[in-house]
């Protein structure tokens, strides 16, 4: 299923920000620092198991479900 990484990242951003654009920006920065650049993934991006595992680990660290 293409775009799974994008959906996971969007879910993390929605859960943390709850509509606050400042929190979206800081969360995006934190994801980049952890090695996942949200701007690199689109709905058509091929899914990479390593990236999916990394995003799941980040979500678990932050107490979120993806």
PyMOL commands that set and color helices and strands:
alter all, ss='L'
color gray80, all
select helices_A, chain A and resi 4-17+21-33+38-40+49-61
alter helices_A, ss='H'
color red, helices_A
deselect
rebuild
show_as cartoon
